[in-house]
Amino acid sequence: MALMYRILSLQKTVEPMYFYIHTVFGFHAVLLMSLYGTTWLLSGSWLAGILSAAFYIFNNADTTRVWFSIAGRESWAFPFWYMQMFLLTVFFHPNLHRNLKVVTVVLLCICTFCFTLTWQFAQFALLLQAMTLFGCAVLDVIPAKKIRQVWLIQAGSLLAVCVCQFFNKMVLCSLVLSFIPSAMLTIAFKEQFLTRRSLPSQLAGLVLNVILVMMSMLLFNKIIKRPQLAYHAISAAVFGCLAVSTKRFKYLWTPHMCVLAAAGVADFEAWKILLKKLHIDLSEAKALPTTLEEVKQRNAFHDPDTVQLMEWIKKETPATAAFTGSMQLMAGVKLCTGRPITNHPHYEDRDLRIRTKQLYQIYGRRHPKEVHAILKAHGTRYIIVENSICYERGQVHGVGCRLRDLVDMSNHHVVEGGIRGPKDHPAAHPRFCHAVQSGAPQYRIYFTVVFQNKTFRTYKVS
């Protein structure tokens, strides 16, 4: 995006912050179009596509966080995920034209790579997707050849991201890269040595109980003729299980349910059983007034302390001065001011995690000389202390989960108000972010306050 911003010569007309905001919202418009297209392909009805988009909008509190977390990495990643979902729906069509298949595979590679690059938890989503595909291959719902191609796209995307992230070992050690070769060998063994049997017979051969066999006879006899629907149904079930335990994965699961709900309501066979029109009218009557009321709302960004800090940084500090602070604040400093930052908010790299752990000693109980040595080693010119972190009382995060508590634990210091561990000992020094405010001589020789308001305190490192 930064390259596009420079190539298109937008520096004079659009500020970087607004360029990124408009881009994120544009991507989410593509996300909505992907849901529309996926539902249309599954149901054969364009009306179902509109219905899935309406479900997504009506349930926006559960389908997306982009309206209050624009800068989140998932705000960039999820549009690529649902574009990939649409492309997989096209790819799994039983009568796909050869030329369209080539185009679909190329776009699948691009979307999978971008999704993996922009979200640190993408490897877990891809693992669940790979497991879903494995289930489809075992049940002969989707041709194994197509599933192997998708697995290779996943593995290739992860390896490419590993290279782009300077050979990040976390990507190489991901579970999905271990699962894919094992799954491919298992499917190859099945094709080579096992005779082809009917679906109920295959399920009976597995260590599953009679209930699963009965369900398969009732459900899969219909689903096996529609491989795209089979994939989405299994995928939604898998992600639904994960959404119960992890909030951020809820936003991966609920759009799946919007698609399946709309496809189910508009399915021509379901029309014989369900009172579809009544269902749609009731949904509209319940959700439309709330949605129209939300559209009328006009919210404005109001954070004067942060704006004041960013304006001060741009006007009063050199363009090459490096800043240290919390990762979320450093993301704003980098975006709004362009100043170098010492701890980048992409913490899924081992070296970056170690660096951030060291720099977070500004919230620990260490001697000012030790903190100064750490900051100088990383080239810090200014540190920004957030009062919300330094003086947090535990209403939002309980004792033991606050940032300063985590720093104390890593230093084996007794956590304030917490349980003492076997290796913990009382800290010999006061908390740095508290004590530096006093301006005592042992702090003043290393740190000079240059800016402060109700939320932030900025110190220059001597």
Protein Blocks (a to p, Z undefined) as FASTA:
>chain_A
ZZmmmmnopmlmpcfklmmmmmmmmmmmmmmmmmmmmmmmmnopaklmmmmmmmmmmmmm
mmpcklmmmmpmklmmmmmmmmmmmmmmmmmpmbbcfklmmmmmmmmmmmmmmmmmmpmk
lmmmmmmmmmmmmmmmmnomacfklmmmmmmmmmmmmmmmmmmnoopaklmmpmklmmmm
mmmmmmmmmmmmmccddfklmmmmpccdfklmmmmmmmmmmmmmmmmlmmmmmmmmmmmm
mmmmmmklmmmmmmmmmmmmmmmmmpmklmmmmcfklmmmmmmmmmmmmmmmmmmpccdd
ddfklmmmmmmmmmmpcfklccdddfklmmmmmmmnopacfbdcbfkbfklmmmmmmmmm
mmmccdfklmmmmmmmnopabdcddfklmmoghlmpcghiamklmmmmmnopacehiacd
fkbccdfbdcfklmmmnopaklmmmpccfbdcfkbccdddZZ
